[in-house]
Amino acid sequence: MRGLGNNTSKFKQKSPTKRFLSILGLAMFAFYFILGILVIFWDNFPLDIDPTYKNMFGILLIVYSFLRFARLWQNNF
């Protein structure tokens, strides 16, 4: 049981700045992911572009959102 106290001491609380940046990173991940989904599935898209390019742009936004999430995960955990 003595080892339990040592393991919990490894987990330090984040500073308010790091916590804010983590939340902002999660919000930006969600923003790009939702924007990518909207671009793909929005029938009356305001810009007149080919549906293939619209889908490619949506997929690019989703891939970018996961790259941001991977970087956020790597830096915080």
C-alpha positions as CSV (number, residue, x, y, z in Angstrom):
1,M,0.0,0.0,0.0
2,R,3.0,2.3,0.5
3,G,3.6,2.4,-3.2
4,L,0.2,4.0,-3.9
5,G,1.3,7.3,-2.3
6,N,4.4,7.4,-4.5
7,N,2.4,6.9,-7.7
8,T,0.0,9.7,-7.0
9,S,2.8,12.1,-6.4
10,K,3.8,11.8,-10.0
11,F,0.6,13.4,-11.2
12,K,1.0,17.1,-10.7
13,Q,-1.8,19.6,-11.3
14,K,-1.4,21.7,-14.4
15,S,-0.9,25.4,-14.2
16,P,-3.9,27.6,-15.3
17,T,-2.1,28.6,-18.5
18,K,-1.5,24.9,-19.5
19,R,-5.0,24.0,-18.6
20,F,-6.4,26.9,-20.7
21,L,-4.2,25.9,-23.6
22,S,-5.3,22.3,-23.3
23,I,-9.0,23.3,-23.4
24,L,-8.3,25.6,-26.3
25,G,-6.6,22.8,-28.1
26,L,-9.6,20.5,-27.6
27,A,-11.9,23.2,-28.7
28,M,-9.9,23.8,-31.9
29,F,-9.9,20.0,-32.6
30,A,-13.7,19.9,-32.2
31,F,-14.0,23.1,-34.4
32,Y,-12.0,21.6,-37.3
33,F,-13.6,18.2,-37.0
34,I,-17.2,19.6,-37.0
35,L,-16.3,22.0,-39.9
36,G,-15.0,19.1,-41.9
37,I,-18.2,17.1,-41.3
38,L,-20.3,20.1,-42.2
39,V,-18.4,20.7,-45.4
40,I,-18.9,17.1,-46.5
41,F,-22.6,16.8,-45.7
42,W,-23.9,20.3,-46.3
43,D,-26.1,20.0,-49.4
44,N,-26.5,23.8,-50.1
45,F,-22.9,24.7,-49.6
46,P,-22.6,28.5,-50.2
47,L,-19.6,28.2,-52.5
48,D,-20.1,26.7,-56.0
49,I,-17.4,24.0,-56.1
50,D,-17.3,20.5,-57.5
51,P,-18.6,17.9,-54.9
52,T,-15.4,15.9,-55.2
53,Y,-13.3,18.9,-54.2
54,K,-15.8,19.7,-51.4
55,N,-15.4,16.2,-50.0
56,M,-11.6,16.3,-50.3
57,F,-11.6,19.6,-48.4
58,G,-13.8,18.2,-45.7
59,I,-11.6,15.1,-45.4
60,L,-8.5,17.4,-45.2
61,L,-10.1,19.3,-42.3
62,I,-10.9,16.1,-40.5
63,V,-7.3,14.8,-40.9
64,Y,-5.9,18.1,-39.8
65,S,-8.1,18.0,-36.7
66,F,-6.8,14.6,-35.8
67,L,-3.2,15.8,-36.3
68,R,-3.9,18.7,-33.9
69,F,-5.4,16.2,-31.4
70,A,-2.4,13.9,-31.7
71,R,0.0,16.8,-31.0
72,L,-2.2,17.9,-28.0
73,W,-2.2,14.4,-26.6
74,Q,1.6,14.1,-27.0
75,N,2.2,17.4,-25.3
76,N,-0.2,16.8,-22.4
77,F,-0.1,13.1,-21.6
